[in-house]
Amino acid sequence: MKPSLINWTLNTINPKLDVFTSPYDMRASIGQLQTLPPLPGIALQIMQLATDPAADAAKLAAIIELDPLLAAQVIRWARSPLYAYRRQIVNVQEAINRVLGFDFVFNLAFGLATLATLKVPKDGPIGTRSFWTQAMASTRLMPILSNQMPVEHRIPHSQLFLPGLLHNIGYPLLGDQFPKEFNYLNNLIVANPTLSIPNLERFALGVDHNMLGSWLMRSWGMPKPIIDVVYHHHNPNYRDENHQLNLLMYLSDSLLGTLGIGDGQLQPYSEELLSMLNLSANAADESLDKLNDMLENIFVTSDMITG
């Protein structure tokens, strides 16, 4: 993009550029933050339950029901069109036992609880509605892709949910801590639909949601696989102990981008990447076709959560 066009686009979004924080100042502002939002108490209790050998649906339900809003969200999720369960669900334990299962509710409740403290606008390409749509689509698409891999290379579904749900948590953190910059970036993305969102972030802010999100995940003591995916999920060249999980996340974002979902809409993937995941192009296309059948329900559920 030529400098003159960049300046024209920026001024179209906000003629008063002097009210916007420059990239240098943005980095400085981040450096001056003394504390990050704490991990909510409910989320901490759910994490602690993971080490309890006697953990069961009753114990998980008891923790979730300490937060009436979280309990309502879990029950609404079980009642959502995604599951088409036609009988009445009246409490969290029923949602676990009859519809969702322990592992899913454990991950779902933890994800919902961690995000509850971050106050972010609903609308726009990085608002909470878009965040939840991409998050839910990711948690659906990644297991489908994993199932297409040879059995010995598959990543267990239990290891896919939280990375899929939380990999873009840097956007809610940005909106919570820097609402002016968040709104500016939202508008910048709308005005530049042919430019990749991560590139626009770095251009406009000098940082990106990967950096912010991984910072929050470290402060919350999250497991290394989640931290790695949050930081590297737009980097297909990352190579370390969790690079297969990261490649699967990268591919999921790229495929969702072809449907106009999320921040991977201009993110290409290569035959080499597919080969490293032991996937074919046909397998990727078939996985996306399977997800297509779920999209309407994903959109409805996203609206339900953010509404």
N, C-alpha and C positions, 0 to 999 in steps of 0.2 A: 504494500500500500504506500502510495506517495505521501510525503509529509503534508502537502497541501490538502489532500483528501482526508488525512487523519484529522487535521485541524478543523476542516469543515464539518466532519462527522461529530467531533467532540462539541463544537460550538452549537450544532443543531440540537444536541441533547441538553446542553446546559450552557447558555451564553455566558454565565457568570462563573468562569473557570476559577476565579480567585476564591470561591467558596468551597472548592473541592480540594481534598488533600492530595498532594503530589505523591508519586511513588516513594521518593525519599522520606517524606514526612510520614507516609503510611507505615513504612518499616520502623521508623522511629517510634511511632505511636504504639505499635505492637510491642516493641522492646520495653516501653514504659509501663505496660500492663503488669501489675504486681501479682494478680491472681486470676485464674480462670474460673469459670463456673464450676462449682464442686460436683462430684458425682452424687446424684440424688440418693437419699437414704434408702429408698425402696430398691433402687438398682443395686446398691451395695449389699442389701440383704439377699437379693436374688443371686448375686455373685457368690456370696458366702454359702448359699444353699448348694452350689455346685460341688462343694467339698464334703457335703453331708452324705454318708453312705446310705442313710435311711430316707433320703429325699424322695417324696412321692407327690402325687397330685394334690393331696390334702394340704401338705406343707406349703407347696407353691401357691395354691389358691389362698391360703391364709395370709401370705405376704402380700399378694396382689390386692386382696380385699382391704388392706390397710389404707389403700388409696382408692376412694370410690370412683374417681375419674378413670384411673387405669383399669379398674375392674369393669367399668362400663365399656371401655374400648375393647377389652378382650372379648366380652360377651357380644358386642356389636360385630366384631370380626367373625366370631363363630356363626352369627346369624347372616353374614353377608352373602351376596350372590355367588361369591367364589366357591362356597361349599354346598349351597343348595340343600342345607339340612332343614327339613320341613317341620320338625317337632320343636316344641318350645324349649329354650335354654334360659334358665332362671338364675344360675350362679356360675362362678368361675370354674368350680370343680366339674360341673357338668360340661362346660365348654371344653375342658381338658380331656375328660374321659370319653365323651360322646363324639366330638368333632375334631379337635385340633391336635390332641396328643401332647404328652408332657414336654418333649424336646422343643416342639414348635412354640408352645406357649411360653416356655422358659426364655427362648430367644426373643420372641415377640415382646413379652412384657419387659425384658431387659432393654430392648431397643426403644420401646415407647417411653419407658421411665427415664432413660438417659437423655432423650430429646425434649422431655417435658419442660425443662428449665430454660430452654433456648427460645426466646420470643422473637419470631420472625414474621414478616409479611407473608400473606398467603399467595399472592399473585405474582406473575412474572416468570421468566425462564429459570430462575434460581429460587423462587418462592417455595413455600412449604408444599403447595399442591404438586408442583413439578418434582420436588424432592421425593415426596412419598410415591408418586407414580413411578419414578425411576427405581426407587428402592424396592417397591413391591414387585415390579417387573423383573428386577435383577434377582430377587430371591426365588422367583419362579423359573427364570431362564437358565440360571447357572446349574441347578440340578438336572434340567433337561439336557444341557450340553454334556454334563458329567456322565450321564447315562449313555451317551453316544460314544464315549471313550471305551477302549478295551478295559475289561474288568480290572486288570492289574494296575491300571493307571488312573482309575476313577478316584475322585476326591469325595470322601463321605459327605452326605447331605448335611449332616450336623455341623460340619465345618464351613458350610457355605452361607448359612443364613445371616449371621451377624456381619461378615464382610460385605455381603450384598446390601444389607440394610444400612450400614453405617459408613460406607466408603466415601460418601459425599458430605459427611457431617461438617466439613469445613465451611460449607455455605451457611447452614444455620448459625454456626459460631460467628461468622462474619456479620450476619444480620443482627445478631444479638449484641455484639460488642461494638460494631461500627455501622450503625443503621444508615448514615449518610452515604458512606462508600458503597454499602450494599445496594441502596436504591440507584446510585449512579451506575454501578455495574449492571444491574438489571436493565436499565435504559440503554446502556451501551450495547448490550447483547441484542436487544430488540432492533436497534438501529443498524446493526452489522450482522445480518443473518448468514452471510457468506464467510464469516471468519470464525475460527474455532474459539470456543469459550475459554479454555485454559490460556490460549495466547492473548486473548483480550484481557483476562485477569492480570497477567504479568505485565502487559503494556500499561494498563490503567492504574494498577495498585502496587506493582513491584513485588507482589506476593501472589500465591494462589491458594485455592481451598485445600490442596493436598498438604501444604505446609501447615496451615492453620489446623486442619483436622488431625494430623498426626501429633501435633503439639498437645491438643486436647486429649487424645487417646493416651499419650504418655503420662499426662498429669493424672489421668484416671486409673493408671495401672492396668490398662487393657493388655490382653495377650499379644505377643509379638506378631503372629500372623495377621491380626487385625491392623496393628500399627503399620506393618509393611504394606498391606494393600491400600490403606488410606493414603499413605505417602506416595506410592509408586503406581497407582492404578492407571495413570495415563502414560506410563513408560513401559513399552513392551521389551525394552532391552535390559530391564532389571534382572539380575541373576544372583540369587541367594537361596537360602533354604526354603523360602515360600514363593519362589518365582512361578511355579506351576499354578498355584492359587491366584497369583497376581495376573498371569497371562489369561486365565479363565475370566477374571473380572474385566480385564481390558477387552477381550473378545465380546463379552456380554454387553459392555457399554457401546462398542462399535456396532453390534447388531441392533441394539435398541435405537441407536442413532439413525439407522436406515428407516426406522418407523417414525422418526421425528420425536423420539422420547429421550430426554436427558441431555447431558453435556458432551456426548460422544458423536454428535451428528456429522462432524467432519473428520472423524478419526478412522483412518484406514487400517485394515489388518491384512497381513500377508499370508501367502502359502506357507512360508517358513513358520509363522506363528501357529497356523493350524497343524502343521507337521509336528511341532514341539508338543502340542496337546494331543497328538494322535487322533486328530479329527480331519475329516474331509470337508471340502466346500459344500458338498451335498448334505452332509450331516449337520453343518451349521445352518443351512437353509431349512432343513426339515425341523430343526429345533425352533427356529423362528416361526415356522408355520404352526407348530404346536402352541407356541405362546400366543399367536394371533387369536386363537380361539378363546383365550382367557382375557384379552385386552379390555373388552367392554366391562367385565366385572372388576378388573383392576382399576379402571377409571372411576367406577361407581364407589368402590371401597376407598379410594384416595379422597374423593369428595366427602365421603362420610367421615373420615378421620379428620380432615382439615376443617370440615364444617362444624 
